[in-house]
Amino acid sequence: MLTTPRRSPSVGGERRVRSRGAWVRVAGAVVAGLLLYVAFPPLGAWWAAPLGIALVLAVVEGRRVRTAFGLGLLTGVAYQWPLLHWTGEYVGGVWLLLLVALTVVVAVPVALAPLVLRLPGAPLWAAALWVAGEAVIERWPFAGFPWAKLAFGQPGGPFAPLASLGGAPLVSFAVALSGAGLWALVRTLRSRRRAATLAGALVALLLGPIAGLATWPSVAADPPGPTITVAAVQGNVPRAGLDFNTQRRAVLDNHVAQTRRLADDVRAGRTPRPDLVIWPENSSDIDPIRNADAGAEIQAVTDEVGVPVVVGAVLSGTRDPDGTIVQGPRNTAIVWMPGTGPAATYTKRHILPFGEYIPLRPVARAVSSLVDRVTDFEPGTGSGVLTAGPARLGVVTCYEVVFDDAVRDAVRGGADLLTVPTNNATFGYSDMTYQQQGMSRIRAIEHDRAVVIAATSGQSAIVAPDGTLVARTGPLFTPGLLVERVPLRTTTTLATRLGPGPEWVLAGLGAAAVIAGVVVARRGSRA
């Protein structure tokens, strides 16, 4: 009589344990991504980012690169999707193309992490590897989309002052190092390793926040110097979403009305007279250079307020007689002078993919028909420094604030005050405006400059050079005015002087660690 052999209970139990462990890792990868997301404004739980890094390292430790890549994809989706879902407000499902690309860029350093975690001093190499990944996102895909840098979730945390020493890359490194230190500490305590290993893990965990807190007094210092009064005008739009563009005249009229209100308040003594007025991006989507009515309206209110007004305008593109586009429209900041009209201009250099131009247009069209409503804008050149009344104004238009070089070029070009004119109306009631505000706070610390955020529909804000929010408007989609005294600074921080140096050094360390990890892995497989 033949009988079917029974499987050993130990084998079945081992498979169940492995299966359970795999699901735990999957859940851990997702939770890690969510922790990275909740660090960002408006939630602003800065401490969650180191926890997310620690968890993702714990999840991928000892895994094969291919397995770690899959877990990294889960982390990337859980991190990027909630952070960037507002991009879908503009061109619908085409934002999935951007999400896929960004998720892959996050997954690659996570996939390589197991190689560096086996090296001595693993927290240092893991943190450098994360910065290397962010260096890629700064430049690719679509000429870069570095919105999700760890540094931008830290404006209210102890890591933020480090921006004055090494810019956003150093802040990201410190956050990742702290998270990797936490991973190493837990691992060391569980394995009861020697005291030296424990001490190294503690140093990695605490070095970033301690260094940031030690740097804070110098960041917060307020040296004597000239100040000016600046007004940020928030005119609001008729309604949220992409179709605000169909009501361009109403948007211009709203900003004129708020500026006229400012002039009335100054005459009545309710508000101090500003030295400079800043309007948001897209406050005049009617080209005021070619359209006499729009230009006359802006001139009239500028004459009334009696000081330069920086107008965010869309300048029309040009076509050949056969309809071929010679030059696309330009997203431009114009210094409008009382009595004389347009003066200095700056055209946005870093234009928004899937917003101001459509990469992979045939593919994008297959995903969303809305892409045909977007005409590719023409990028500008220059440092963005405009003479605007008493200020040397560094203009970093909306999306440009995410790029290290855009802000650094303005400061190195002589800007003593920064402004981020922005149009967030397109993205509805999303978190985009608050995330951008957090980035502006990091940039203020990085370069020791006050920042004026002028938004079409909110939230406009004034940021002190130490990253403190001095003033901000109320709920989204309401008109508002901010009039504040701000310093004009000419100091240069170490971060401004070093430029991209810290990023390249850290990214190089990360790449070197991966190579060393590969060598160690091959030697181990031959042994």
C-alpha positions as CSV (number, residue, x, y, z in Angstrom):
1,M,0.0,0.0,0.0
2,L,1.4,3.3,-1.1
3,T,1.0,6.4,1.1
4,T,1.6,10.0,0.3
5,P,4.6,11.3,2.3
6,R,3.7,14.1,4.7
7,R,5.6,17.4,4.7
8,S,7.6,18.0,7.8
9,P,5.7,20.3,10.1
10,S,9.0,22.2,10.6
11,V,9.2,22.9,6.8
12,G,5.6,24.3,6.7
13,G,6.2,26.4,9.8
14,E,9.4,27.8,8.3
15,R,7.5,28.8,5.1
16,R,4.8,30.5,7.1
17,V,7.4,32.4,9.1
18,R,9.1,33.5,5.8
19,S,5.8,34.6,4.4
20,R,4.9,36.5,7.5
21,G,8.3,38.2,7.4
22,A,7.8,39.2,3.8
23,W,4.5,40.8,4.6
24,V,6.0,42.6,7.6
25,R,8.7,44.0,5.3
26,V,6.0,45.2,2.8
27,A,4.1,46.9,5.5
28,G,7.2,48.4,6.9
29,A,8.2,49.8,3.5
30,V,4.8,51.5,3.1
31,V,4.9,52.9,6.6
32,A,8.4,54.2,6.1
33,G,7.2,56.2,3.0
34,L,4.2,57.6,4.9
35,L,6.5,58.7,7.7
36,L,8.7,60.6,5.2
37,Y,5.5,62.3,3.9
38,V,4.1,63.5,7.2
39,A,7.3,65.3,8.0
40,F,6.4,67.9,5.3
41,P,4.1,70.9,5.9
42,P,1.3,71.3,6.6
43,L,1.6,68.3,8.9
44,G,5.1,69.3,9.8
45,A,6.1,66.3,11.9
46,W,9.8,66.8,11.2
47,W,10.8,64.0,13.6
48,A,9.0,61.5,11.4
49,A,11.6,61.7,8.6
50,P,14.4,60.1,10.7
51,L,12.0,57.4,11.8
52,G,11.1,56.7,8.1
53,I,14.7,56.4,7.2
54,A,15.4,54.0,10.1
55,L,12.4,51.9,9.2
56,V,13.3,51.6,5.5
57,L,16.8,50.6,6.3
58,A,15.5,47.9,8.7
59,V,13.2,46.6,6.0
60,V,15.9,46.2,3.4
61,E,18.8,45.1,5.5
62,G,20.1,41.8,4.3
63,R,17.9,41.7,1.3
64,R,19.0,41.2,-2.3
65,V,19.2,44.3,-4.4
66,R,16.2,43.2,-6.5
67,T,14.1,42.6,-3.5
68,A,15.2,45.9,-1.9
69,F,14.2,47.7,-5.2
70,G,10.7,46.3,-5.0
71,L,10.4,47.5,-1.3
72,G,11.9,50.8,-2.4
73,L,9.1,51.2,-5.0
74,L,6.5,50.7,-2.2
75,T,8.3,53.3,-0.1
76,G,8.5,55.7,-3.0
77,V,4.8,55.4,-3.8
78,A,3.8,55.9,-0.1
79,Y,6.1,58.9,0.0
80,Q,5.6,60.6,-3.3
81,W,1.9,60.0,-4.0
82,P,0.4,61.9,-1.0
83,L,3.0,64.6,-1.2
84,L,2.6,65.3,-5.0
85,H,-1.1,64.4,-5.6
86,W,-1.8,68.1,-6.3
87,T,0.1,67.8,-9.6
88,G,-2.9,65.9,-10.9
89,E,-5.0,69.1,-10.5
90,Y,-3.4,70.6,-13.6
91,V,-3.3,68.0,-16.3
92,G,-5.1,65.0,-14.8
93,G,-3.8,61.5,-15.1
94,V,-0.6,62.6,-16.9
95,W,0.9,63.3,-13.4
96,L,1.2,59.5,-13.1
97,L,4.2,59.6,-15.5
98,L,5.9,62.0,-13.1
99,L,5.1,59.8,-10.1
100,V,6.5,56.7,-11.8
101,A,9.7,58.4,-12.6
102,L,10.1,59.9,-9.1
103,T,9.2,56.6,-7.5
104,V,12.0,54.8,-9.4
105,V,14.5,57.5,-8.4
106,V,13.6,56.9,-4.7
107,A,13.7,53.1,-5.1
108,V,17.2,53.0,-6.5
109,P,19.1,54.3,-3.4
110,V,16.9,52.1,-1.3
111,A,17.8,49.1,-3.5
112,L,21.5,49.9,-3.0
113,A,21.3,50.4,0.7
114,P,21.9,46.7,1.6
115,L,25.3,47.0,0.0
116,V,26.4,49.8,2.2
117,L,24.8,48.6,5.4
118,R,27.3,45.8,5.6
119,L,30.2,48.3,5.7
120,P,31.9,49.7,8.9
121,G,30.3,53.1,9.6
122,A,27.1,52.1,7.8
123,P,25.0,55.1,8.9
124,L,27.4,57.5,7.3
125,W,27.3,55.7,4.0
126,A,23.6,55.2,4.0
127,A,23.0,58.9,4.6
128,A,25.5,59.8,1.8
129,L,23.7,57.4,-0.5
130,W,20.4,59.1,0.2
131,V,21.9,62.5,-0.8
132,A,23.3,60.9,-4.0
133,G,19.7,60.0,-4.8
134,E,18.5,63.5,-4.2
135,A,21.3,64.9,-6.4
136,V,19.8,62.8,-9.2
137,I,16.3,64.1,-8.5
138,E,17.7,67.7,-8.7
139,R,18.6,67.0,-12.3
140,W,16.4,64.2,-13.6
141,P,13.7,63.4,-14.7
142,F,12.5,66.2,-16.8
143,A,15.4,68.5,-15.9
144,G,14.8,67.7,-12.2
145,F,11.9,67.6,-9.8
146,P,13.4,67.8,-6.3
147,W,10.2,68.6,-4.5
148,A,10.6,65.7,-2.0
149,K,14.0,66.5,-0.6
150,L,14.2,65.5,3.0
151,A,15.4,69.0,3.8
152,F,12.1,70.6,2.8
153,G,10.3,68.8,5.5
154,Q,12.5,70.3,8.2
155,P,11.8,74.1,8.4
156,G,10.6,73.8,12.0
157,G,13.0,71.2,13.3
158,P,16.5,71.2,14.8
159,F,18.2,70.2,11.5
160,A,17.1,73.4,9.7
161,P,20.0,75.7,10.8
162,L,22.5,73.4,9.1
163,A,21.2,74.8,5.8
164,S,23.4,77.9,6.5
165,L,26.5,75.6,6.4
166,G,25.9,73.2,3.6
167,G,22.5,74.1,2.0
168,A,19.6,71.7,1.6
169,P,21.9,68.7,0.8
170,L,23.5,69.0,4.3
171,V,20.1,69.1,6.0
172,S,19.0,66.0,4.1
173,F,22.2,64.3,5.0
174,A,21.8,65.1,8.7
175,V,18.2,63.8,8.7
176,A,19.2,60.6,6.9
177,L,22.2,60.2,9.2
178,S,20.0,60.5,12.3
179,G,17.6,57.9,10.9
180,A,20.4,55.5,10.0
181,G,21.9,56.1,13.5
182,L,18.6,55.0,15.0
183,W,18.6,51.9,12.8
184,A,22.1,51.1,14.0
185,L,21.3,51.8,17.6
186,V,18.3,49.4,17.7
187,R,20.3,46.8,15.8
188,T,23.3,47.1,18.2
189,L,21.1,46.9,21.3
190,R,19.4,43.7,20.0
191,S,22.7,42.0,19.2
192,R,24.4,43.3,22.3
193,R,27.5,44.4,20.4
194,R,30.5,46.1,22.0
195,A,30.4,49.6,23.5
196,A,32.2,51.2,20.6
197,T,29.5,50.2,18.1
198,L,26.9,51.5,20.4
199,A,28.7,54.8,20.8
200,G,29.0,55.1,17.0
201,A,25.3,54.6,16.6
202,L,24.5,57.2,19.2
203,V,26.8,59.7,17.5
204,A,25.1,59.1,14.2
205,L,21.7,59.5,15.8
206,L,22.4,62.7,17.7
207,L,25.0,64.5,15.6
208,G,22.6,66.2,13.2
209,P,20.2,67.7,15.7
210,I,22.9,68.7,18.2
211,A,24.9,70.4,15.4
212,G,21.7,72.2,14.2
213,L,20.9,73.5,17.6
214,A,24.5,74.7,18.1
215,T,24.3,76.5,14.7
216,W,21.0,78.2,15.6
217,P,22.3,81.1,17.6
218,S,24.4,82.4,14.7
219,V,21.5,81.9,12.3
220,A,19.1,83.7,14.6
221,A,21.4,86.7,15.1
222,D,20.0,89.9,13.7
223,P,23.0,92.2,12.7
224,P,22.2,95.9,12.2
225,G,21.6,96.9,8.7
226,P,19.2,98.7,6.4
227,T,15.5,97.7,6.3
228,I,12.6,98.5,4.0
229,T,8.9,98.1,4.1
230,V,7.5,95.6,1.6
231,A,3.9,94.9,0.6
232,A,2.8,91.5,-0.8
233,V,-0.5,91.7,-2.6
234,Q,-2.8,88.7,-2.8
235,G,-5.7,89.5,-5.2
236,N,-7.3,86.1,-5.3
237,V,-9.0,84.4,-8.3
238,P,-12.6,83.9,-9.1
239,R,-12.4,80.1,-8.5
240,A,-9.9,77.4,-8.0
241,G,-8.5,75.1,-10.6
242,L,-7.2,75.2,-14.2
243,D,-10.1,77.3,-15.5
244,F,-9.0,80.3,-13.5
245,N,-7.0,81.1,-16.7
246,T,-10.3,81.8,-18.6
247,Q,-11.0,84.7,-16.2
248,R,-7.6,86.5,-16.6
249,R,-9.1,90.0,-16.6
250,A,-10.8,89.3,-13.3
251,V,-7.5,88.1,-11.8
252,L,-5.7,91.3,-12.9
253,D,-8.6,93.5,-11.7
254,N,-8.5,91.7,-8.3
255,H,-4.8,92.6,-7.8
256,V,-5.4,96.2,-8.9
257,A,-8.2,96.5,-6.4
258,Q,-6.1,95.2,-3.5
259,T,-3.2,97.5,-4.5
260,R,-5.7,100.4,-4.6
261,R,-6.9,99.4,-1.1
262,L,-3.3,99.5,0.0
263,A,-2.9,103.0,-1.4
264,D,-6.1,104.1,0.5
265,D,-4.8,102.6,3.7
266,V,-1.5,104.5,3.3
267,R,-3.3,107.8,2.7
268,A,-5.5,107.2,5.7
269,G,-2.5,106.4,8.0
270,R,-3.7,102.9,8.7
271,T,-0.7,101.3,7.0
272,P,2.9,102.4,6.6
273,R,4.0,103.5,3.2
274,P,5.8,100.6,1.5
275,D,9.0,101.0,-0.5
276,L,8.1,98.2,-2.8
277,V,5.0,96.2,-3.8
278,I,5.1,92.6,-5.0
279,W,2.4,90.9,-7.0
280,P,2.2,87.1,-7.5
281,E,3.1,85.0,-10.5
282,N,0.3,85.2,-13.1
283,S,-1.3,88.2,-11.5
284,S,-1.5,89.6,-15.1
285,D,-2.0,86.7,-17.5
286,I,-2.9,89.3,-20.0
287,D,0.3,90.5,-21.6
288,P,0.6,94.1,-20.3
289,I,3.2,95.0,-22.8
290,R,1.1,94.2,-25.8
291,N,-2.3,94.8,-24.3
292,A,-2.7,98.6,-23.8
293,D,-5.7,98.2,-21.5
294,A,-3.9,95.9,-19.1
295,G,-0.8,98.1,-19.2
296,A,-2.8,101.3,-18.5
297,E,-4.5,99.7,-15.5
298,I,-1.2,98.5,-14.0
299,Q,0.3,102.0,-14.6
300,A,-2.6,103.8,-13.0
301,V,-2.4,101.8,-9.8
302,T,1.4,102.0,-9.7
303,D,1.2,105.7,-10.0
304,E,-1.4,105.7,-7.2
305,V,0.6,103.7,-4.8
306,G,3.7,105.7,-5.8
307,V,6.4,103.0,-5.5
308,P,7.7,100.2,-7.9
309,V,5.3,97.2,-8.3
310,V,6.8,93.9,-9.3
311,V,4.2,92.3,-11.6
312,G,4.0,88.6,-12.4
313,A,2.9,88.6,-16.1
314,V,2.6,86.1,-18.9
315,L,4.2,87.6,-22.0
316,S,2.7,86.4,-25.3
317,G,4.5,84.1,-27.6
318,T,5.2,84.8,-31.2
319,R,4.4,82.9,-34.4
320,D,5.4,82.9,-38.0
321,P,2.7,83.8,-40.6
322,D,2.2,80.1,-41.2
323,G,1.5,79.6,-37.5
324,T,4.8,78.0,-36.5
325,I,5.8,79.0,-32.9
326,V,8.9,81.2,-33.0
327,Q,8.9,81.9,-29.3
328,G,6.7,80.4,-26.6
329,P,4.9,82.5,-23.9
330,R,7.2,83.6,-21.0
331,N,6.5,83.6,-17.3
332,T,8.0,87.0,-16.4
333,A,8.4,89.3,-13.4
334,I,8.3,93.0,-14.5
335,V,9.4,95.9,-12.3
336,W,6.7,98.5,-13.1
337,M,7.8,102.1,-12.2
338,P,5.6,105.0,-11.2
339,G,5.4,107.4,-14.1
340,T,7.6,105.5,-16.5
341,G,6.2,101.9,-16.7
342,P,8.0,98.7,-17.3
343,A,11.7,98.5,-16.4
344,A,13.8,95.4,-15.4
345,T,12.4,92.0,-16.2
346,Y,13.2,88.4,-15.3
347,T,11.8,85.3,-17.1
348,K,11.5,82.1,-15.2
349,R,14.3,79.7,-15.9
350,H,13.1,76.4,-14.4
351,I,9.7,75.8,-15.9
352,L,7.3,73.2,-14.5
353,P,7.0,69.9,-16.3
354,F,3.4,69.0,-17.2
355,G,2.5,72.5,-16.2
356,E,4.4,75.0,-18.2
357,Y,5.6,72.5,-20.8
358,I,4.7,68.9,-21.6
359,P,7.6,66.4,-21.8
360,L,6.8,63.3,-23.9
361,R,3.8,65.0,-25.3
362,P,2.5,62.1,-27.5
363,V,2.7,59.7,-24.5
364,A,1.2,62.4,-22.2
365,R,-1.7,62.9,-24.6
366,A,-2.6,59.2,-24.4
367,V,-2.9,59.6,-20.7
368,S,-4.8,62.9,-20.6
369,S,-6.5,65.1,-23.2
370,L,-5.8,68.1,-21.0
371,V,-2.2,68.3,-22.2
372,D,-3.4,70.0,-25.4
373,R,-4.5,73.0,-23.3
374,V,-0.9,73.6,-22.3
375,T,1.4,75.6,-24.6
376,D,5.1,75.1,-23.9
377,F,6.6,78.1,-22.2
378,E,9.9,79.6,-23.2
379,P,12.5,79.4,-20.3
380,G,14.5,82.5,-19.4
381,T,18.1,83.1,-18.5
382,G,20.0,85.2,-16.0
383,S,20.3,85.2,-12.2
384,G,16.8,86.7,-11.4
385,V,18.2,89.9,-9.7
386,L,16.1,93.0,-10.4
387,T,16.6,96.5,-9.1
388,A,13.3,97.3,-7.5
389,G,13.3,100.6,-5.6
390,P,15.8,100.3,-2.7
391,A,16.1,96.6,-3.0
392,R,18.2,94.3,-5.2
393,L,15.5,91.8,-5.5
394,G,16.2,88.1,-6.2
395,V,13.2,86.6,-8.0
396,V,12.7,82.9,-7.6
397,T,9.4,82.2,-9.4
398,C,7.2,79.5,-7.8
399,Y,8.6,76.1,-8.8
400,E,12.1,77.5,-9.0
401,V,12.4,77.6,-5.2
402,V,13.1,73.9,-5.2
403,F,16.3,74.3,-7.1
404,D,19.5,75.0,-5.2
405,D,21.1,76.8,-8.1
406,A,18.1,79.2,-8.8
407,V,18.2,80.6,-5.3
408,R,22.0,80.5,-5.0
409,D,22.5,82.3,-8.3
410,A,20.2,85.1,-7.2
411,V,22.1,85.7,-3.9
412,R,25.5,85.4,-5.6
413,G,24.2,87.9,-8.2
414,G,23.8,90.5,-5.5
415,A,20.2,90.0,-4.2
416,D,19.7,91.5,-0.7
417,L,16.1,90.3,-0.5
418,L,14.4,87.3,-2.1
419,T,10.8,86.9,-3.4
420,V,8.9,83.8,-4.4
421,P,5.9,85.1,-6.5
422,T,3.7,82.1,-7.0
423,N,0.4,81.0,-8.5
424,N,-1.1,78.2,-6.4
425,A,-4.7,78.7,-7.6
426,T,-4.2,76.0,-10.2
427,F,-3.7,73.4,-7.5
428,G,-6.9,74.1,-5.6
429,Y,-7.1,73.5,-1.9
430,S,-4.1,71.2,-1.8
431,D,-1.0,71.2,0.4
432,M,1.2,72.6,-2.3
433,T,1.2,76.2,-1.0
434,Y,2.3,75.0,2.5
435,Q,5.0,72.8,1.1
436,Q,6.4,75.7,-0.9
437,Q,6.3,77.9,2.2
438,G,8.5,75.3,4.0
439,M,11.0,75.4,1.2
440,S,11.1,79.2,1.3
441,R,11.9,79.0,5.0
442,I,14.8,76.6,4.4
443,R,16.1,79.0,1.6
444,A,15.9,82.0,4.0
445,I,18.2,80.1,6.5
446,E,20.5,78.8,3.7
447,H,21.3,82.3,2.4
448,D,20.5,84.6,5.3
449,R,17.9,86.5,3.3
450,A,14.3,87.5,4.1
451,V,11.8,86.0,1.7
452,V,8.6,87.6,0.5
453,I,6.0,85.0,-0.8
454,A,3.3,86.7,-2.9
455,A,0.6,84.2,-3.9
456,T,-2.4,84.7,-6.1
457,S,-4.8,82.9,-3.8
458,G,-2.7,82.2,-0.7
459,Q,-0.9,81.6,1.4
460,S,1.3,84.7,1.0
461,A,3.9,85.1,3.7
462,I,6.9,87.1,5.0
463,V,9.9,84.9,6.2
464,A,12.7,86.3,8.3
465,P,16.3,85.4,7.5
466,D,16.3,82.8,10.3
467,G,13.3,81.0,8.7
468,T,10.7,82.4,11.1
469,L,7.3,83.1,9.6
470,V,6.8,86.9,10.4
471,A,3.4,87.1,8.8
472,R,1.0,85.2,6.5
473,T,-2.4,85.6,5.1
474,G,-5.4,83.6,6.2
475,P,-7.4,80.9,4.5
476,L,-6.8,79.9,0.9
477,F,-8.8,81.7,-1.8
478,T,-9.3,84.9,0.0
479,P,-7.8,88.3,-0.9
480,G,-5.1,89.7,1.4
481,L,-2.4,92.2,2.0
482,L,0.9,91.9,4.0
483,V,2.9,95.0,4.8
484,E,6.1,94.3,6.8
485,R,9.5,95.7,7.6
486,V,12.2,93.4,6.2
487,P,16.0,93.5,6.4
488,L,18.2,93.9,3.3
489,R,21.2,91.6,3.8
490,T,24.5,91.4,1.9
491,T,26.2,88.8,4.1
492,T,27.1,85.5,2.6
493,T,26.7,82.2,4.5
494,L,29.1,79.3,4.2
495,A,26.4,77.5,2.2
496,T,26.3,80.4,-0.3
497,R,30.1,80.4,-0.7
498,L,30.5,76.6,-1.0
499,G,27.7,76.3,-3.5
500,P,27.1,72.7,-4.8
501,G,30.4,71.5,-3.1
502,P,28.8,69.7,-0.1
503,E,26.3,67.9,-2.4
504,W,29.0,66.6,-4.7
505,V,31.2,65.5,-1.8
506,L,28.3,63.7,-0.1
507,A,27.0,62.2,-3.3
508,G,30.5,61.0,-4.1
509,L,30.8,59.3,-0.7
510,G,27.5,57.5,-1.4
511,A,28.7,56.3,-4.8
512,A,32.0,55.2,-3.4
513,A,30.3,53.3,-0.6
514,V,28.1,51.4,-3.1
515,I,31.3,50.4,-5.0
516,A,32.9,49.2,-1.8
517,G,29.7,47.3,-0.9
518,V,29.7,45.5,-4.2
519,V,33.4,44.5,-3.7
520,V,32.6,43.2,-0.2
521,A,29.6,41.3,-1.5
522,R,31.6,39.6,-4.2
523,R,34.4,38.6,-1.8
524,G,31.8,37.1,0.5
525,S,30.2,35.1,-2.3
526,R,33.7,33.6,-3.3
527,A,34.5,32.7,0.3
